[in-house]
């Protein structure tokens, strides 16, 4: 039980997510999400509607997704294996979901959609199918899901660029100078999980292809915010997670060219990946593996997770990305203007204030331990943000002026409240965020910086929590 769960003695304070005049004047309101009316206790007493501002970690399920999953759940059956009605229905739903995702990503004819557990799982799968002697090129700015899977390959880590043009130039030089000049793969994010800044995907793709390399796009932070087209961007593969696309049910996607996947051993060996299995005369076993996406989908698949992703793809498409992007720009402007009005706040950026971005903003506050600040936002204002290094240690340490090779944990540092720490605070939002949540956040930042926390805090288990 938290230190403040028992202090809610006053009547609940209603801050239900209803469209504000600014929302109605600017654009469409937020999409309905699960948990939008959940209230949480405040350490100072009373309750408040929870402001979920950690979308970059996991976005809440769209109500549409939850309703679709609930409607299907009674009809769940085994996939690809059963003659019964529910098995046939579930198989059709599973394969139709694959088609829906391919349409959402605007895949090319011949591209495969492989269902995985997450973006991390997708990129580890890709790492397993690399051809022999393939070199991998990845910027130090990447999330660990993109930075770390390439353990069996020769990896070149590229320094953090300070402009999109510099990113392209750095990559071109590295690819041109590679020895030997053989197969190569570039891994790049579409939008930073730390700064929210958009990367020049088309230009990086053109540079990769000009130098005989392929490219995979980590779209975990891009796909929930902007339309993504495999065909137009010309990337070879794209990876993303359902839990960031308003479908937090344990599935992910890796979509793109099929050839490397058809030539490689299955990611996992087992049922579903195998087409035929027979004993040999010498007592061994011969296996013929599938050449379709099933080759790398061994085991009983997460049908509900896959269907949830397809439902989210349909919901976002029907809502219209033009309207979603416009509304998010409105929220980004509110947050950035609010933070800019507090001199003690420094927003982290690679490409500068004018760079296009999604709703992901990281910052530090002079005189505050980031864990302490995040804890106060939660305990005193009912606002959920993230603090730490965001599983992008080299990037955050570079942005904060530390050494990129310094070690550190993803979570809060072992430091007392008030101590300076080499980590940051991240606020992130999306299609389900009402204006009130970002307005409350901006007001809370201003109040905490100007007046200080109203409660005492202590370190427990590496995190800053309210003192009892």
C-alpha positions as CSV (number, residue, x, y, z in Angstrom):
1,X,0.0,0.0,0.0
2,X,1.4,3.4,-0.9
3,X,2.1,6.1,1.7
4,X,-0.8,8.1,0.5
5,X,-3.5,5.5,-0.4
6,X,-5.1,6.0,3.1
7,X,-5.0,9.8,3.2
8,X,-8.0,10.4,0.8
9,X,-10.4,11.6,3.4
10,X,-12.1,14.4,1.5
11,X,-14.7,14.1,-1.2
12,X,-13.3,13.2,-4.7
13,X,-12.4,16.1,-7.0
14,X,-13.9,15.7,-10.4
15,X,-11.7,16.4,-13.3
16,X,-13.3,14.1,-15.8
17,X,-12.0,14.3,-19.3
18,X,-14.6,16.4,-21.1
19,X,-13.7,18.5,-24.2
20,X,-12.5,22.0,-23.2
21,X,-13.4,25.1,-25.2
22,X,-9.8,25.1,-26.6
23,X,-10.3,21.5,-27.8
24,X,-13.6,22.3,-29.5
25,X,-12.1,25.4,-31.1
26,X,-8.9,23.7,-32.3
27,X,-9.8,20.3,-33.5
28,X,-11.6,17.0,-32.6
29,X,-11.4,15.9,-29.0
30,X,-9.4,13.0,-27.7
31,X,-10.3,9.4,-28.7
32,X,-12.0,7.4,-25.9
33,X,-9.5,5.3,-24.0
34,X,-9.8,2.7,-21.3
35,X,-9.3,4.2,-17.8
36,X,-10.1,7.8,-18.8
37,X,-12.2,8.2,-15.7
38,X,-10.0,6.4,-13.2
39,X,-9.4,8.4,-10.0
40,X,-6.3,8.2,-7.8
41,X,-5.6,9.4,-4.3
42,X,-3.4,12.4,-3.6
43,X,-0.9,12.5,-0.7
44,X,-2.4,15.8,0.3
45,X,-5.9,14.4,0.5
46,X,-8.7,13.8,-1.9
47,X,-8.7,12.2,-5.3
48,X,-8.3,13.3,-8.8
49,X,-8.8,11.9,-12.3
50,X,-5.5,10.2,-13.3
51,X,-3.5,12.1,-16.0
52,X,-1.7,9.3,-17.9
53,X,1.2,11.1,-19.5
54,X,3.5,8.2,-20.1
55,X,2.2,7.1,-23.5
56,X,5.8,6.6,-24.8
57,X,6.1,3.7,-22.4
58,X,2.6,2.2,-22.9
59,X,-0.5,3.9,-24.2
60,X,-3.9,3.1,-22.8
61,X,-6.1,0.8,-24.8
62,X,-8.5,2.6,-27.1
63,X,-12.1,1.9,-25.9
64,X,-12.8,0.6,-29.5
65,X,-10.0,-1.9,-29.1
66,X,-11.2,-3.1,-25.7
67,X,-14.7,-3.4,-27.0
68,X,-13.6,-5.4,-30.0
69,X,-11.5,-7.7,-27.9
70,X,-14.3,-8.3,-25.4
71,X,-16.7,-9.1,-28.2
72,X,-14.3,-11.6,-29.7
73,X,-13.1,-13.2,-26.5
74,X,-16.0,-15.7,-26.1
75,X,-15.3,-17.0,-29.6
76,X,-11.6,-17.6,-29.0
77,X,-10.2,-20.8,-30.5
78,X,-7.0,-22.4,-31.6
79,X,-5.4,-21.0,-34.7
80,X,-4.4,-23.1,-37.8
81,X,-5.0,-26.3,-36.0
82,X,-8.7,-26.9,-35.4
83,X,-11.6,-28.1,-37.6
84,X,-14.2,-26.6,-35.2
85,X,-16.2,-23.5,-35.9
86,X,-14.3,-21.3,-33.3
87,X,-11.0,-22.5,-34.6
88,X,-11.9,-21.6,-38.1
89,X,-13.3,-18.2,-37.0
90,X,-10.2,-17.4,-35.0
91,X,-7.9,-18.5,-37.9
92,X,-9.8,-16.2,-40.3
93,X,-9.6,-13.3,-37.7
94,X,-5.9,-13.9,-37.2
95,X,-5.1,-13.9,-40.9
96,X,-7.4,-11.0,-41.7
97,X,-5.6,-9.1,-38.9
98,X,-2.4,-9.6,-40.9
99,X,-4.0,-8.1,-43.9
100,X,-5.3,-5.1,-41.9
101,X,-1.8,-4.4,-40.5
102,X,-0.3,-4.6,-44.0
103,X,-2.8,-2.1,-45.3
104,X,-2.2,0.2,-42.3
105,X,1.5,0.2,-43.1
106,X,1.0,0.4,-46.8
107,X,3.2,-2.6,-47.5
108,X,4.4,-3.6,-50.9
109,X,3.2,-6.6,-52.8
110,X,5.3,-9.6,-51.5
111,X,6.1,-8.0,-48.1
112,X,5.4,-10.2,-45.1
113,X,3.8,-9.3,-41.8
114,X,5.3,-11.3,-39.0
115,X,3.6,-11.1,-35.6
116,X,5.9,-10.9,-32.6
117,X,5.7,-10.0,-28.9
118,X,7.0,-6.4,-29.2
119,X,9.4,-4.1,-31.1
120,X,12.2,-5.6,-29.1
121,X,11.2,-9.1,-30.2
122,X,10.8,-7.9,-33.8
123,X,14.4,-6.5,-33.9
124,X,15.8,-9.6,-32.2
125,X,14.1,-11.7,-34.9
126,X,15.6,-9.6,-37.6
127,X,19.0,-9.9,-36.0
128,X,18.6,-13.7,-36.2
129,X,18.0,-13.7,-39.9
130,X,20.9,-11.5,-41.0
131,X,23.0,-13.0,-43.8
132,X,26.5,-14.1,-43.1
133,X,29.0,-11.2,-42.7
134,X,26.2,-8.6,-42.6
135,X,27.4,-5.4,-40.9
136,X,24.9,-3.3,-38.8
137,X,24.9,0.5,-38.5
138,X,23.0,2.1,-35.7
139,X,23.1,5.5,-34.1
140,X,23.9,5.8,-30.4
141,X,20.6,7.7,-30.1
142,X,18.5,4.6,-30.4
143,X,16.4,2.9,-27.8
144,X,18.0,-0.2,-26.5
145,X,15.6,-2.3,-28.5
146,X,17.4,-1.1,-31.6
147,X,20.8,-0.7,-30.0
148,X,21.4,-4.1,-28.5
149,X,20.0,-7.1,-30.6
150,X,22.9,-7.3,-33.0
151,X,25.2,-9.4,-30.8
152,X,26.3,-11.8,-33.6
153,X,27.0,-9.1,-36.2
154,X,29.7,-6.6,-36.7
155,X,28.2,-3.4,-35.4
156,X,29.2,0.2,-36.0
157,X,27.7,2.7,-33.5
158,X,27.3,6.1,-35.0
159,X,27.6,9.3,-33.0
160,X,24.6,11.4,-32.2
161,X,23.9,13.9,-35.0
162,X,22.8,17.4,-34.2
163,X,20.8,18.0,-37.4
164,X,18.8,15.7,-39.7
165,X,21.3,16.6,-42.5
166,X,24.2,15.6,-40.3
167,X,22.5,12.2,-39.6
168,X,22.4,11.5,-43.3
169,X,26.0,12.6,-43.8
170,X,27.3,10.5,-40.9
171,X,25.5,7.4,-42.3
172,X,26.7,7.9,-45.8
173,X,30.3,8.2,-44.7
174,X,30.1,5.1,-42.5
175,X,28.5,3.0,-45.3
176,X,30.9,4.1,-47.9
177,X,33.9,3.3,-45.7
178,X,32.8,-0.1,-44.5
179,X,35.2,-3.0,-44.9
180,X,34.5,-5.4,-46.5
181,X,31.9,-3.8,-48.8
182,X,29.3,-6.5,-48.3
183,X,25.7,-6.9,-46.9
184,X,24.7,-4.2,-44.4
185,X,21.7,-3.2,-42.4
186,X,20.9,0.2,-40.9
187,X,18.6,0.5,-37.9
188,X,17.0,3.8,-37.2
189,X,14.1,5.2,-35.2
190,X,11.2,7.2,-36.8
191,X,10.7,9.3,-33.7
192,X,12.9,9.5,-30.7
193,X,11.5,8.0,-27.5
194,X,13.5,10.7,-25.6
195,X,13.0,13.9,-27.5
196,X,10.1,13.0,-29.7
197,X,11.9,14.5,-32.7
198,X,11.2,13.0,-36.2
199,X,14.2,11.5,-38.0
200,X,14.7,11.9,-41.8
201,X,13.6,8.4,-42.6
202,X,13.3,8.8,-46.4
203,X,16.7,10.5,-46.7
204,X,18.4,7.8,-44.6
205,X,16.7,5.1,-46.6
206,X,17.9,6.6,-49.8
207,X,21.4,6.8,-48.4
208,X,21.3,3.2,-47.3
209,X,20.1,1.9,-50.6
210,X,22.6,4.0,-52.5
211,X,25.4,2.2,-50.6
212,X,23.9,-1.3,-51.0
213,X,22.5,-1.5,-47.5
214,X,19.0,-2.3,-46.2
215,X,17.2,-0.4,-43.5
216,X,14.8,-1.2,-40.7
217,X,12.6,1.4,-39.2
218,X,11.8,1.3,-35.5
219,X,8.4,2.9,-35.6
220,X,7.4,2.2,-32.0
221,X,7.1,5.9,-31.3
222,X,6.1,7.0,-34.8
223,X,3.2,4.7,-35.8
224,X,0.9,5.8,-32.9
225,X,1.3,9.5,-33.9
226,X,1.8,9.7,-37.7
227,X,0.8,7.6,-40.8
228,X,3.6,5.2,-41.8
229,X,4.0,4.0,-45.4
230,X,6.5,1.2,-46.2
231,X,5.9,1.9,-49.9
232,X,6.5,5.7,-49.8
233,X,9.4,5.6,-47.3
234,X,10.9,2.6,-49.1
235,X,12.3,1.1,-45.9
236,X,13.0,-2.6,-46.1
237,X,11.3,-3.4,-42.7
238,X,9.3,-1.7,-40.1
239,X,8.8,-2.8,-36.4
240,X,6.4,-1.6,-33.8
241,X,4.6,-2.7,-30.6
242,X,0.9,-3.0,-29.9
243,X,1.2,-1.6,-26.4
244,X,2.3,1.8,-27.8
245,X,-0.4,1.7,-30.5
246,X,-3.3,1.7,-28.0
247,X,-3.4,-2.2,-28.0
248,X,-1.5,-3.3,-24.9
249,X,-2.2,-7.0,-25.2
250,X,1.3,-8.4,-25.8
251,X,1.9,-8.4,-29.5
252,X,4.2,-6.6,-32.0
253,X,4.9,-6.5,-35.7
254,X,7.8,-6.9,-38.1
255,X,6.8,-6.2,-41.7
256,X,8.8,-6.0,-44.9
257,X,10.8,-7.9,-47.4
258,X,10.5,-11.7,-47.2
259,X,13.8,-13.0,-48.7
260,X,16.1,-12.9,-45.6
261,X,13.3,-14.5,-43.6
262,X,12.7,-17.3,-46.1
263,X,16.4,-18.1,-46.2
264,X,17.1,-18.2,-42.5
265,X,16.5,-20.8,-39.9
266,X,13.2,-20.2,-37.9
267,X,13.5,-17.7,-35.0
268,X,11.9,-20.3,-32.8
269,X,11.6,-24.0,-33.7
270,X,8.4,-25.8,-33.1
271,X,4.8,-26.3,-34.2
272,X,3.4,-23.8,-36.6
273,X,6.8,-23.0,-38.1
274,X,7.2,-26.5,-39.4
275,X,5.4,-27.8,-42.6
276,X,6.4,-31.4,-42.3
277,X,8.5,-33.4,-39.9
278,X,9.6,-37.0,-40.6
279,X,12.0,-39.5,-39.0
280,X,15.0,-40.6,-41.1
281,X,16.3,-44.1,-41.4
282,X,19.3,-43.1,-39.3
283,X,17.0,-42.1,-36.4
284,X,17.2,-38.4,-37.0
285,X,14.5,-35.9,-38.0
286,X,14.0,-34.1,-41.3
287,X,12.1,-30.8,-41.1
288,X,10.5,-28.8,-43.9
289,X,9.9,-25.3,-42.6
290,X,7.2,-22.9,-43.9
291,X,8.3,-20.2,-46.3
292,X,5.5,-17.8,-45.2
293,X,5.4,-15.6,-42.1
294,X,4.5,-18.7,-40.1
295,X,8.2,-19.8,-40.4
296,X,9.0,-17.3,-37.6
297,X,5.7,-17.6,-35.6
298,X,6.2,-21.0,-33.9
299,X,3.9,-21.9,-31.1
300,X,0.3,-20.9,-30.4
301,X,0.0,-17.3,-31.4
302,X,-1.4,-14.4,-29.3
303,X,-4.6,-14.2,-31.3
304,X,-6.2,-11.6,-29.0
305,X,-3.0,-9.4,-29.1
306,X,-2.9,-9.6,-32.9
307,X,-6.6,-8.8,-33.2
308,X,-6.1,-5.8,-30.8
309,X,-3.4,-4.4,-33.1
310,X,-5.6,-4.8,-36.1
311,X,-8.5,-3.1,-34.3
312,X,-6.2,-0.2,-33.3
313,X,-5.0,0.2,-36.9
314,X,-8.6,0.4,-38.1
315,X,-9.6,2.9,-35.3
316,X,-6.7,5.3,-36.0
317,X,-7.3,5.1,-39.8
318,X,-11.0,5.8,-39.3
319,X,-10.3,8.7,-37.0
320,X,-8.0,10.2,-39.6
321,X,-4.3,10.9,-39.0
322,X,-4.7,14.5,-40.3
323,X,-7.0,15.3,-37.4
324,X,-4.9,13.3,-34.9
325,X,-1.7,15.0,-36.0
326,X,-3.3,18.4,-35.8
327,X,-4.6,17.8,-32.3
328,X,-1.3,16.5,-31.1
329,X,0.5,19.6,-32.4
330,X,-2.0,21.6,-30.3
331,X,-1.0,19.6,-27.2
332,X,2.7,19.8,-28.0
333,X,2.5,23.6,-28.3
334,X,0.7,23.8,-24.9
335,X,3.4,21.8,-23.2
336,X,6.3,23.4,-24.8
337,X,5.0,26.9,-24.2
338,X,4.3,26.0,-20.6
339,X,7.7,24.6,-20.0
340,X,9.4,27.5,-21.8
341,X,7.8,29.9,-19.3
342,X,9.7,28.2,-16.4
343,X,13.3,29.3,-16.5
344,X,14.5,26.4,-14.4
345,X,13.3,23.9,-16.9
346,X,15.6,22.7,-19.8
347,X,14.0,20.6,-22.6
348,X,16.3,18.1,-24.2
349,X,16.7,18.2,-27.9
350,X,19.0,16.9,-30.6
351,X,17.8,18.9,-33.6
352,X,16.6,22.1,-32.0
353,X,13.4,23.8,-31.0
354,X,12.0,24.0,-34.5
355,X,12.3,20.3,-35.3
356,X,9.1,18.4,-36.0
357,X,8.2,16.0,-33.3
358,X,5.6,13.8,-31.7
359,X,4.1,14.1,-28.3
360,X,7.2,13.0,-26.4
361,X,9.2,15.6,-24.4
362,X,12.0,15.1,-21.9
363,X,13.4,17.7,-19.6
364,X,15.3,18.4,-16.4
365,X,14.7,20.9,-13.7
366,X,17.5,22.9,-12.0
367,X,17.8,22.0,-8.4
368,X,15.6,18.9,-8.6
369,X,16.4,15.2,-8.7
370,X,14.3,13.9,-11.6
371,X,12.9,11.0,-9.5
372,X,11.8,13.4,-6.8
373,X,10.1,15.7,-9.3
374,X,8.3,12.8,-11.0
375,X,7.2,11.4,-7.6
376,X,5.8,14.8,-6.6
377,X,3.8,15.0,-9.9
378,X,2.2,11.7,-9.1
379,X,1.6,12.0,-5.4
380,X,0.5,15.6,-5.3
381,X,-1.2,16.1,-8.7
382,X,-2.2,12.6,-9.9
383,X,0.0,12.9,-13.0
384,X,1.9,9.9,-14.3
385,X,5.2,10.7,-16.2
386,X,8.4,8.7,-16.4
387,X,11.9,9.5,-15.0
388,X,15.2,7.9,-15.7
389,X,17.2,7.2,-18.9
390,X,14.3,5.7,-20.8
391,X,16.2,2.7,-22.1
392,X,18.3,5.0,-24.2
393,X,21.3,5.5,-21.9
394,X,23.9,6.8,-24.4
395,X,21.5,9.4,-25.8
396,X,20.2,10.8,-22.5
397,X,23.7,11.0,-21.1
398,X,24.9,12.8,-24.2
399,X,22.0,15.3,-24.0
400,X,22.7,15.9,-20.3
401,X,26.4,16.4,-20.8
402,X,27.5,13.1,-19.3
403,X,29.7,10.5,-20.9
404,X,27.7,8.2,-23.2
405,X,29.6,5.2,-21.9
406,X,28.7,5.9,-18.3
407,X,26.6,3.1,-16.8
408,X,23.2,3.7,-15.2
409,X,19.9,2.1,-14.6
410,X,16.7,2.7,-16.6
411,X,14.9,3.7,-13.4
412,X,15.7,6.3,-10.8
413,X,19.2,6.8,-9.5
414,X,20.2,5.9,-6.0
415,X,20.0,9.5,-4.8
416,X,18.2,11.4,-2.1
417,X,15.4,13.9,-3.0
418,X,16.9,17.2,-4.0
419,X,20.2,15.7,-5.2
420,X,21.2,16.3,-8.8
421,X,21.0,13.2,-11.0
422,X,22.1,12.3,-14.5
423,X,18.6,11.4,-15.6
424,X,15.5,13.2,-16.9
425,X,11.7,13.5,-16.8
426,X,9.6,12.5,-19.8
427,X,6.1,13.6,-20.5
428,X,4.3,11.9,-23.4
429,X,0.8,11.9,-24.7
430,X,-1.3,11.0,-27.7
431,X,-4.7,10.5,-29.3
432,X,-6.4,9.8,-25.9
433,X,-5.0,12.8,-24.0
434,X,-7.5,15.6,-23.1
435,X,-6.4,19.2,-22.8
436,X,-7.0,19.2,-19.0
437,X,-4.2,16.6,-18.5
438,X,-1.5,18.7,-20.2
439,X,-2.8,21.9,-18.6
440,X,-2.7,20.3,-15.1
441,X,0.9,19.1,-15.9
442,X,2.1,22.5,-16.9
443,X,0.5,24.1,-13.9
444,X,2.0,21.4,-11.6
445,X,5.5,22.0,-13.0
446,X,5.2,25.8,-12.5
447,X,3.9,25.3,-8.9
448,X,6.5,22.7,-7.9
449,X,9.4,24.9,-9.2
450,X,8.0,28.0,-7.7
451,X,6.8,26.7,-4.3
452,X,8.4,23.3,-3.8
453,X,6.8,20.0,-2.9
454,X,4.1,20.0,-0.3
455,X,5.2,16.6,1.0
456,X,8.4,14.9,2.2
457,X,9.9,12.1,0.1
458,X,12.4,9.3,0.6
459,X,14.2,6.7,-1.4
460,X,12.8,3.2,-1.3
461,X,14.0,0.4,-3.6
462,X,15.8,2.8,-5.8
463,X,12.8,5.1,-6.3
464,X,11.6,8.3,-4.7
465,X,8.3,7.8,-2.9
466,X,6.3,9.9,-0.4
467,X,7.5,9.6,3.2
468,X,5.1,8.0,5.6
